């Protein structure tokens, strides 16, 4: 891989000039790349939002049976009325509201907009932050990206769940966004003149994406100043896994998300490092939001011996679905996994499974804590879809990380410049290895000296303290320290 590849992908490992590592810092993708799953049935898709997804044929059959006669929604009785009476009242109210809107609302509005709004409200009523309704158009876009084919501007971004603010976390190399000058940490404030305040990430995605060669106007805020970019949409083919060899034959692999193609890329990175004589491995899952259920299991399959339980999920009826490793040829060298507060869902599955089997030492900070599974169900009548949470997942030892997260074996906290935050009587590793982290000055990737307290100088990149701690752990395991 070229230096420009790493330069475009790294968002912050503190290293010496020779140690160009990659840290994506992805939370969710504005390009919705994480909708990568090849459906076994065109009428049923099971994927996930910012974490795990999985196919569930039994749910498909149940949903089909429930709706085979096209039965109308029947509200449950809560006021002494029969279900039929409540359904009648519901229908009357709905027809009245639609009639009044069409008659009196100051703007003309298409019926399809009203109907889609009703269905969106139905899913929102669940109180499930991951539940959603997808119109036929949105579902088609999802299907396009699930096949790895999509047109966009080439950015990875996150949305704050409280403020709904959208922040650029990665600008893909060679993308329209990079060419236009969009930068990491820019805030997306408008698309085609429409304010993004109050919009979901799905809605912003719908505004940004479009046919190849067409243009979209995206407004970003940086240090209080807004700039509008007129971007030509193009095919975007991001790389989800990258690798590099560090000193002492320590391999380093960064996984930004568990997509459909991640297992193949992960294996390719493993093989590349093995050919270079790798003796120990760092797997960086910091800021990895999760991805596909099947993808993380396939990646674990390369690491865990055949026949071992990798993960299982359980629905509200107590039904469990278990996944086992199936490959005899597995990685058997020392491993350290890096995690932080944005390591979530599928990335937590990978971490805790490796931890419980004694296959890896976990270094970093407490993970996010998302231990639930969402399925997306296609609706045949018009090719729309709905998504909802359907189960919880559990580690091989029966641990559900939801709202608790994975606890590192070695806690290493860092400040905004990548230096370790030390606390008395805390289980942490001195991050003072070969890169001299925390010594007051650090050699940057361009050979220049940077300081954590020199006024006017560029702050050093983050993450070095954790990476250095991981290196030290591996050196001890290898008997080199």
C-alpha positions as a Python dict, from the first residue, in 0.01 Angstrom:
ca = {
    (1, 'X'): (0, 0, 0),
    (2, 'X'): (125, 345, -86),
    (3, 'X'): (214, 617, 162),
    (4, 'X'): (-72, 827, 20),
    (5, 'X'): (-313, 546, 109),
    (6, 'X'): (-213, 555, 473),
    (7, 'X'): (-197, 932, 478),
    (8, 'X'): (-556, 950, 361),
    (9, 'X'): (-678, 691, 607),
    (10, 'X'): (-497, 765, 929),
    (11, 'X'): (-670, 996, 1172),
    (12, 'X'): (-435, 975, 1450),
    (13, 'X'): (-173, 733, 1564),
    (14, 'X'): (113, 901, 1747),
    (15, 'X'): (418, 739, 1596),
    (16, 'X'): (768, 809, 1473),
    (17, 'X'): (823, 892, 1108),
    (18, 'X'): (863, 530, 1012),
    (19, 'X'): (540, 423, 1184),
    (20, 'X'): (257, 535, 964),
    (21, 'X'): (-47, 358, 1104),
    (22, 'X'): (-411, 384, 1012),
    (23, 'X'): (-695, 488, 1233),
    (24, 'X'): (-1020, 566, 1060),
    (25, 'X'): (-1230, 688, 1350),
    (26, 'X'): (-1558, 584, 1186),
    (27, 'X'): (-1882, 592, 1376),
    (28, 'X'): (-2143, 568, 1106),
    (29, 'X'): (-2108, 627, 735),
    (30, 'X'): (-2278, 910, 558),
    (31, 'X'): (-2243, 695, 248),
    (32, 'X'): (-2422, 414, 430),
    (33, 'X'): (-2152, 169, 334),
    (34, 'X'): (-2239, -40, 635),
    (35, 'X'): (-2550, -164, 450),
    (36, 'X'): (-2335, -439, 303),
    (37, 'X'): (-2517, -771, 306),
    (38, 'X'): (-2614, -1000, 23),
    (39, 'X'): (-2972, -1113, 86),
    (40, 'X'): (-3051, -1479, 45),
    (41, 'X'): (-3407, -1385, -47),
    (42, 'X'): (-3493, -1071, -249),
    (43, 'X'): (-3806, -1020, -40),
    (44, 'X'): (-3625, -1031, 291),
    (45, 'X'): (-3314, -848, 396),
    (46, 'X'): (-3164, -847, 743),
    (47, 'X'): (-2901, -582, 798),
    (48, 'X'): (-2810, -340, 1070),
    (49, 'X'): (-2771, 24, 1166),
    (50, 'X'): (-2430, 122, 1309),
    (51, 'X'): (-2388, -219, 1466),
    (52, 'X'): (-2498, -581, 1420),
    (53, 'X'): (-2726, -730, 1159),
    (54, 'X'): (-2823, -1082, 1076),
    (55, 'X'): (-3058, -1287, 863),
    (56, 'X'): (-3343, -1465, 1038),
    (57, 'X'): (-3543, -1689, 810),
    (58, 'X'): (-3787, -1778, 1084),
    (59, 'X'): (-3880, -1412, 1130),
    (60, 'X'): (-3931, -1384, 756),
    (61, 'X'): (-4171, -1675, 752),
    (62, 'X'): (-4360, -1543, 1053),
    (63, 'X'): (-4391, -1196, 901),
    (64, 'X'): (-4512, -1341, 573),
    (65, 'X'): (-4770, -1554, 751),
    (66, 'X'): (-4890, -1261, 960),
    (67, 'X'): (-4942, -1041, 655),
    (68, 'X'): (-5041, -1292, 389),
    (69, 'X'): (-5400, -1168, 387),
    (70, 'X'): (-5301, -802, 389),
    (71, 'X'): (-5461, -748, 729),
    (72, 'X'): (-5496, -389, 846),
    (73, 'X'): (-5328, -259, 1159),
    (74, 'X'): (-5548, -331, 1461),
    (75, 'X'): (-5468, -123, 1766),
    (76, 'X'): (-5485, -306, 2097),
    (77, 'X'): (-5771, -217, 2322),
    (78, 'X'): (-5689, 10, 2615),
    (79, 'X'): (-6020, 187, 2679),
    (80, 'X'): (-6277, -89, 2702),
    (81, 'X'): (-6341, -79, 2327),
    (82, 'X'): (-6309, -385, 2111),
    (83, 'X'): (-6021, -414, 1871),
    (84, 'X'): (-6262, -367, 1582),
    (85, 'X'): (-6403, -49, 1738),
    (86, 'X'): (-6056, 91, 1794),
    (87, 'X'): (-5958, 7, 1438),
    (88, 'X'): (-6266, 189, 1309),
    (89, 'X'): (-6188, 497, 1520),
    (90, 'X'): (-5827, 487, 1404),
    (91, 'X'): (-5936, 479, 1038),
    (92, 'X'): (-6182, 766, 1085),
    (93, 'X'): (-5924, 981, 1260),
    (94, 'X'): (-5662, 909, 997),
    (95, 'X'): (-5896, 993, 708),
    (96, 'X'): (-6009, 1312, 884),
    (97, 'X'): (-5652, 1428, 945),
    (98, 'X'): (-5546, 1363, 587),
    (99, 'X'): (-5853, 1544, 454),
    (100, 'X'): (-5789, 1848, 674),
    (101, 'X'): (-5423, 1860, 577),
    (102, 'X'): (-5503, 1847, 206),
    (103, 'X'): (-5780, 2105, 246),
    (104, 'X'): (-5617, 2355, 480),
    (105, 'X'): (-5240, 2311, 492),
    (106, 'X'): (-5076, 2614, 335),
    (107, 'X'): (-4850, 2408, 107),
    (108, 'X'): (-4944, 2142, -145),
    (109, 'X'): (-4828, 1801, -27),
    (110, 'X'): (-4818, 1472, -207),
    (111, 'X'): (-5016, 1182, -65),
    (112, 'X'): (-4706, 961, -64),
    (113, 'X'): (-4531, 1206, 170),
    (114, 'X'): (-4819, 1179, 417),
    (115, 'X'): (-4832, 803, 398),
    (116, 'X'): (-4457, 770, 445),
    (117, 'X'): (-4480, 1005, 743),
    (118, 'X'): (-4745, 785, 903),
    (119, 'X'): (-4530, 475, 861),
    (120, 'X'): (-4222, 652, 996),
    (121, 'X'): (-4423, 762, 1298),
    (122, 'X'): (-4536, 404, 1355),
    (123, 'X'): (-4175, 286, 1379),
    (124, 'X'): (-4076, 584, 1593),
    (125, 'X'): (-4354, 497, 1837),
    (126, 'X'): (-4159, 186, 1936),
    (127, 'X'): (-3911, 402, 2121),
    (128, 'X'): (-3635, 201, 1954),
    (129, 'X'): (-3354, 436, 1844),
    (130, 'X'): (-3260, 187, 1572),
    (131, 'X'): (-3611, 130, 1435),
    (132, 'X'): (-3696, 292, 1101),
    (133, 'X'): (-3921, 282, 798),
    (134, 'X'): (-3760, 293, 452),
    (135, 'X'): (-3953, 416, 151),
    (136, 'X'): (-3911, 220, -174),
    (137, 'X'): (-3654, 477, -287),
    (138, 'X'): (-3457, 457, 36),
    (139, 'X'): (-3477, 79, 31),
    (140, 'X'): (-3343, 70, -324),
    (141, 'X'): (-3052, 288, -219),
    (142, 'X'): (-2990, 48, 66),
    (143, 'X'): (-2988, -245, -174),
    (144, 'X'): (-2741, -69, -401),
    (145, 'X'): (-2500, -12, -117),
    (146, 'X'): (-2553, -363, 19),
    (147, 'X'): (-2402, -486, -306),
    (148, 'X'): (-2105, -255, -261),
    (149, 'X'): (-2216, -20, -538),
    (150, 'X'): (-2305, 334, -447),
    (151, 'X'): (-2240, 689, -556),
    (152, 'X'): (-2157, 960, -310),
    (153, 'X'): (-1898, 1211, -201),
    (154, 'X'): (-1664, 982, -4),
    (155, 'X'): (-1691, 1075, 362),
    (156, 'X'): (-1732, 885, 687),
    (157, 'X'): (-1923, 1072, 956),
    (158, 'X'): (-2099, 1034, 1288),
    (159, 'X'): (-2421, 1178, 1422),
    (160, 'X'): (-2455, 1284, 1783),
    (161, 'X'): (-2763, 1109, 1918),
    (162, 'X'): (-2854, 1404, 2142),
    (163, 'X'): (-2786, 1705, 1917),
    (164, 'X'): (-2813, 1522, 1579),
    (165, 'X'): (-2503, 1714, 1472),
    (166, 'X'): (-2319, 1538, 1189),
    (167, 'X'): (-1938, 1539, 1203),
    (168, 'X'): (-1697, 1427, 931),
    (169, 'X'): (-1462, 1164, 1075),
    (170, 'X'): (-1288, 1052, 758),
    (171, 'X'): (-1246, 1182, 405),
    (172, 'X'): (-1170, 896, 168),
    (173, 'X'): (-865, 925, -52),
    (174, 'X'): (-939, 1027, -411),
    (175, 'X'): (-1300, 1115, -329),
    (176, 'X'): (-1495, 1423, -442),
    (177, 'X'): (-1494, 1542, -81),
    (178, 'X'): (-1115, 1527, -63),
    (179, 'X'): (-1078, 1712, -393),
    (180, 'X'): (-1311, 1985, -272),
    (181, 'X'): (-1122, 2039, 54),
    (182, 'X'): (-1366, 1892, 307),
    (183, 'X'): (-1175, 1797, 622),
    (184, 'X'): (-1205, 1571, 924),
    (185, 'X'): (-1414, 1729, 1205),
    (186, 'X'): (-1608, 1952, 963),
    (187, 'X'): (-1977, 1972, 1058),
    (188, 'X'): (-2235, 1902, 788),
    (189, 'X'): (-2497, 2175, 832),
    (190, 'X'): (-2692, 2162, 505),
    (191, 'X'): (-2741, 1954, 191),
    (192, 'X'): (-2887, 2119, -118),
    (193, 'X'): (-2972, 2417, 100),
    (194, 'X'): (-3172, 2208, 345),
    (195, 'X'): (-3067, 2245, 707),
    (196, 'X'): (-2957, 1914, 854),
    (197, 'X'): (-3068, 2015, 1204),
    (198, 'X'): (-3333, 1769, 1313),
    (199, 'X'): (-3268, 1529, 1026),
    (200, 'X'): (-3168, 1169, 1087),
    (201, 'X'): (-2851, 1033, 936),
    (202, 'X'): (-3065, 824, 702),
    (203, 'X'): (-3234, 1139, 573),
    (204, 'X'): (-2903, 1316, 521),
    (205, 'X'): (-2775, 1009, 336),
    (206, 'X'): (-3073, 1027, 104),
    (207, 'X'): (-2994, 1389, 23),
    (208, 'X'): (-2623, 1331, -37),
    (209, 'X'): (-2640, 1019, -252),
    (210, 'X'): (-2750, 1017, -614),
    (211, 'X'): (-2667, 903, -967),
    (212, 'X'): (-2305, 904, -1073),
    (213, 'X'): (-2197, 1228, -1237),
    (214, 'X'): (-2469, 1441, -1080),
    (215, 'X'): (-2391, 1725, -840),
    (216, 'X'): (-2487, 1785, -479),
    (217, 'X'): (-2430, 2096, -267),
    (218, 'X'): (-2303, 2020, 83),
    (219, 'X'): (-2248, 2292, 342),
    (220, 'X'): (-1988, 2232, 613),
    (221, 'X'): (-1892, 2439, 916),
    (222, 'X'): (-1531, 2467, 1029),
    (223, 'X'): (-1427, 2689, 1320),
    (224, 'X'): (-1751, 2883, 1298),
    (225, 'X'): (-1733, 2947, 922),
    (226, 'X'): (-1969, 2776, 679),
    (227, 'X'): (-1860, 2679, 328),
    (228, 'X'): (-2080, 2535, 55),
    (229, 'X'): (-1921, 2271, -169),
    (230, 'X'): (-2062, 2174, -506),
    (231, 'X'): (-1960, 1809, -535),
    (232, 'X'): (-1982, 1576, -833),
    (233, 'X'): (-2102, 1235, -713),
    (234, 'X'): (-1884, 941, -809),
    (235, 'X'): (-1844, 571, -734),
    (236, 'X'): (-1680, 530, -395),
    (237, 'X'): (-1490, 214, -307),
    (238, 'X'): (-1354, 256, 45),
    (239, 'X'): (-1116, 15, 208),
    (240, 'X'): (-1232, -120, 541),
    (241, 'X'): (-913, -295, 655),
    (242, 'X'): (-550, -191, 629),
    (243, 'X'): (-223, -321, 765),
    (244, 'X'): (137, -221, 829),
    (245, 'X'): (438, -385, 992),
    (246, 'X'): (577, -207, 1298),
    (247, 'X'): (915, -253, 1463),
    (248, 'X'): (1012, -590, 1613),
    (249, 'X'): (793, -773, 1360),
    (250, 'X'): (472, -656, 1523),
    (251, 'X'): (188, -642, 1276),
    (252, 'X'): (-85, -381, 1293),
    (253, 'X'): (-432, -412, 1140),
    (254, 'X'): (-703, -148, 1153),
    (255, 'X'): (-1066, -252, 1095),
    (256, 'X'): (-1303, 41, 1059),
    (257, 'X'): (-1625, -159, 1025),
    (258, 'X'): (-1748, -513, 979),
    (259, 'X'): (-1898, -504, 632),
    (260, 'X'): (-1962, -784, 384),
    (261, 'X'): (-1613, -751, 237),
    (262, 'X'): (-1432, -704, 569),
    (263, 'X'): (-1351, -1076, 626),
    (264, 'X'): (-1182, -1104, 287),
    (265, 'X'): (-983, -786, 345),
    (266, 'X'): (-895, -896, 699),
    (267, 'X'): (-759, -1228, 575),
    (268, 'X'): (-561, -1049, 304),
    (269, 'X'): (-404, -822, 566),
    (270, 'X'): (-322, -1118, 790),
    (271, 'X'): (-155, -1301, 502),
    (272, 'X'): (42, -993, 399),
    (273, 'X'): (182, -949, 750),
    (274, 'X'): (256, -1320, 784),
    (275, 'X'): (463, -1302, 466),
    (276, 'X'): (665, -1021, 624),
    (277, 'X'): (749, -1232, 927),
    (278, 'X'): (490, -1109, 1178),
    (279, 'X'): (546, -1241, 1532),
    (280, 'X'): (266, -1058, 1714),
    (281, 'X'): (-43, -862, 1607),
    (282, 'X'): (-227, -546, 1710),
    (283, 'X'): (-589, -530, 1592),
    (284, 'X'): (-722, -175, 1623),
    (285, 'X'): (-1099, -162, 1675),
    (286, 'X'): (-1113, 189, 1822),
    (287, 'X'): (-1400, 392, 1680),
    (288, 'X'): (-1531, 81, 1503),
    (289, 'X'): (-1913, 105, 1530),
    (290, 'X'): (-1984, -258, 1442),
    (291, 'X'): (-2140, -390, 1125),
    (292, 'X'): (-2273, -721, 1005),
    (293, 'X'): (-2328, -1017, 1236),
    (294, 'X'): (-2207, -1259, 971),
    (295, 'X'): (-1901, -1046, 896),
    (296, 'X'): (-1765, -1042, 1250),
    (297, 'X'): (-1824, -1417, 1282),
    (298, 'X'): (-1628, -1475, 961),
    (299, 'X'): (-1342, -1262, 1093),
    (300, 'X'): (-1341, -1450, 1423),
    (301, 'X'): (-1331, -1772, 1224),
    (302, 'X'): (-974, -1685, 1122),
    (303, 'X'): (-877, -1641, 1488),
    (304, 'X'): (-1062, -1913, 1682),
    (305, 'X'): (-1015, -2289, 1639),
    (306, 'X'): (-1290, -2488, 1469),
    (307, 'X'): (-1600, -2588, 1665),
    (308, 'X'): (-1590, -2308, 1923),
    (309, 'X'): (-1899, -2099, 2003),
    (310, 'X'): (-1837, -1745, 1874),
    (311, 'X'): (-2159, -1567, 1969),
    (312, 'X'): (-2528, -1628, 2014),
    (313, 'X'): (-2835, -1411, 2017),
    (314, 'X'): (-3166, -1454, 2197),
    (315, 'X'): (-3506, -1307, 2106),
    (316, 'X'): (-3795, -1220, 2336),
    (317, 'X'): (-3927, -1573, 2313),
    (318, 'X'): (-3602, -1717, 2444),
    (319, 'X'): (-3507, -1862, 2108),
    (320, 'X'): (-3130, -1871, 2062),
    (321, 'X'): (-2928, -1870, 1742),
    (322, 'X'): (-2565, -1978, 1784),
    (323, 'X'): (-2267, -1925, 1556),
    (324, 'X'): (-1959, -2149, 1567),
    (325, 'X'): (-1612, -2126, 1419),
    (326, 'X'): (-1559, -2366, 1131),
    (327, 'X'): (-1207, -2312, 996),
    (328, 'X'): (-925, -2539, 1113),
    (329, 'X'): (-649, -2298, 1005),
    (330, 'X'): (-653, -2016, 1261),
    (331, 'X'): (-413, -1745, 1379),
    (332, 'X'): (-210, -1858, 1680),
    (333, 'X'): (30, -1575, 1760),
    (334, 'X'): (3, -1316, 2042),
    (335, 'X'): (-268, -1057, 1982),
    (336, 'X'): (-358, -723, 2141),
    (337, 'X'): (-689, -557, 2058),
    (338, 'X'): (-725, -180, 2095),
    (339, 'X'): (-1066, -47, 2200),
    (340, 'X'): (-1224, 279, 2317),
    (341, 'X'): (-1562, 428, 2397),
    (342, 'X'): (-1667, 422, 2032),
    (343, 'X'): (-1592, 52, 1988),
    (344, 'X'): (-1941, -90, 1954),
    (345, 'X'): (-2157, -388, 1870),
    (346, 'X'): (-1987, -626, 1625),
    (347, 'X'): (-1649, -482, 1728),
    (348, 'X'): (-1739, -565, 2088),
    (349, 'X'): (-1832, -918, 1983),
    (350, 'X'): (-1488, -960, 1829),
    (351, 'X'): (-1317, -819, 2137),
    (352, 'X'): (-1501, -1011, 2410),
    (353, 'X'): (-1491, -1342, 2222),
    (354, 'X'): (-1114, -1314, 2174),
    (355, 'X'): (-1079, -1207, 2538),
    (356, 'X'): (-1286, -1493, 2681),
    (357, 'X'): (-1095, -1756, 2484),
    (358, 'X'): (-763, -1608, 2598),
    (359, 'X'): (-671, -1526, 2240),
    (360, 'X'): (-607, -1156, 2295),
    (361, 'X'): (-524, -891, 2554),
    (362, 'X'): (-763, -595, 2540),
    (363, 'X'): (-600, -251, 2578),
    (364, 'X'): (-770, 88, 2589),
    (365, 'X'): (-1088, 212, 2758),
    (366, 'X'): (-1436, 76, 2827),
    (367, 'X'): (-1628, 12, 2504),
    (368, 'X'): (-1963, 160, 2399),
    (369, 'X'): (-2197, -118, 2511),
    (370, 'X'): (-2433, -209, 2227),
    (371, 'X'): (-2549, -567, 2257),
    (372, 'X'): (-2865, -573, 2049),
    (373, 'X'): (-2948, -693, 1700),
    (374, 'X'): (-3159, -523, 1435),
    (375, 'X'): (-3328, -689, 1139),
    (376, 'X'): (-3451, -514, 829),
    (377, 'X'): (-3761, -664, 665),
    (378, 'X'): (-3844, -599, 302),
    (379, 'X'): (-4213, -535, 218),
    (380, 'X'): (-4305, -695, -113),
    (381, 'X'): (-4611, -484, -193),
    (382, 'X'): (-4402, -179, -289),
    (383, 'X'): (-4041, -275, -207),
    (384, 'X'): (-4025, -63, 107),
    (385, 'X'): (-3886, -194, 436),
    (386, 'X'): (-3889, -166, 814),
    (387, 'X'): (-3609, -214, 1063),
    (388, 'X'): (-3630, -290, 1435),
    (389, 'X'): (-3440, -442, 1725),
    (390, 'X'): (-3519, -813, 1752),
    (391, 'X'): (-3275, -972, 1997),
    (392, 'X'): (-2977, -939, 2229),
    (393, 'X'): (-2643, -1103, 2166),
    (394, 'X'): (-2423, -1283, 2415),
    (395, 'X'): (-2057, -1380, 2437),
    (396, 'X'): (-1946, -1746, 2458),
    (397, 'X'): (-1958, -1713, 2840),
    (398, 'X'): (-2309, -1569, 2830),
    (399, 'X'): (-2221, -1203, 2879),
    (400, 'X'): (-2437, -935, 2717),
    (401, 'X'): (-2242, -612, 2676),
    (402, 'X'): (-2549, -394, 2624),
    (403, 'X'): (-2517, -68, 2819),
    (404, 'X'): (-2206, -199, 2995),
    (405, 'X'): (-1944, -260, 2727),
    (406, 'X'): (-1625, -465, 2727),
    (407, 'X'): (-1375, -398, 3005),
    (408, 'X'): (-1011, -385, 2887),
    (409, 'X'): (-750, -606, 3050),
    (410, 'X'): (-521, -303, 3056),
    (411, 'X'): (-675, 43, 3084),
    (412, 'X'): (-489, 318, 2900),
    (413, 'X'): (-660, 656, 2884),
    (414, 'X'): (-533, 933, 2659),
    (415, 'X'): (-567, 1308, 2641),
    (416, 'X'): (-662, 1492, 2325),
    (417, 'X'): (-301, 1491, 2206),
    (418, 'X'): (-252, 1116, 2243),
    (419, 'X'): (-57, 1121, 2570),
    (420, 'X'): (-153, 882, 2846),
    (421, 'X'): (-371, 1011, 3129),
    (422, 'X'): (-234, 848, 3441),
    (423, 'X'): (-424, 784, 3762),
    (424, 'X'): (-296, 652, 4090),
    (425, 'X'): (-361, 284, 4163),
    (426, 'X'): (-506, 226, 3816),
    (427, 'X'): (-435, -75, 3599),
    (428, 'X'): (-250, 91, 3317),
    (429, 'X'): (63, 36, 3115),
    (430, 'X'): (342, 291, 3097),
    (431, 'X'): (329, 409, 2737),
    (432, 'X'): (696, 498, 2715),
    (433, 'X'): (818, 249, 2461),
    (434, 'X'): (1020, 302, 2146),
    (435, 'X'): (827, 614, 2046),
    (436, 'X'): (904, 811, 2367),
    (437, 'X'): (542, 901, 2422),
    (438, 'X'): (479, 1159, 2689),
    (439, 'X'): (838, 1286, 2691),
    (440, 'X'): (725, 1636, 2601),
    (441, 'X'): (822, 1616, 2236),
    (442, 'X'): (732, 1366, 1966),
    (443, 'X'): (861, 1303, 1620),
    (444, 'X'): (568, 1337, 1379),
    (445, 'X'): (506, 1138, 1066),
    (446, 'X'): (681, 1407, 861),
    (447, 'X'): (996, 1396, 1075),
    (448, 'X'): (916, 1724, 1248),
    (449, 'X'): (914, 1772, 1626),
    (450, 'X'): (584, 1845, 1795),
    (451, 'X'): (511, 1921, 2156),
    (452, 'X'): (212, 1887, 2382),
    (453, 'X'): (267, 2225, 2542),
    (454, 'X'): (452, 2444, 2293),
    (455, 'X'): (228, 2733, 2199),
    (456, 'X'): (160, 2767, 1828),
    (457, 'X'): (273, 2418, 1733),
    (458, 'X'): (49, 2152, 1582),
    (459, 'X'): (-83, 1910, 1847),
    (460, 'X'): (54, 1561, 1821),
    (461, 'X'): (-170, 1286, 1688),
    (462, 'X'): (-381, 1091, 1933),
    (463, 'X'): (-368, 719, 2007),
    (464, 'X'): (5, 673, 2050),
    (465, 'X'): (-16, 595, 2420),
    (466, 'X'): (-251, 304, 2355),
    (467, 'X'): (-55, 174, 2056),
    (468, 'X'): (271, 194, 2248),
    (469, 'X'): (111, 10, 2539),
    (470, 'X'): (-2, -261, 2297),
    (471, 'X'): (350, -289, 2155),
    (472, 'X'): (492, -326, 2506),
    (473, 'X'): (244, -603, 2588),
    (474, 'X'): (343, -795, 2276),
    (475, 'X'): (714, -746, 2337),
    (476, 'X'): (669, -894, 2684),
    (477, 'X'): (475, -1190, 2544),
    (478, 'X'): (745, -1246, 2285),
    (479, 'X'): (1021, -1226, 2547),
    (480, 'X'): (1174, -919, 2387),
    (481, 'X'): (1127, -690, 2685),
}
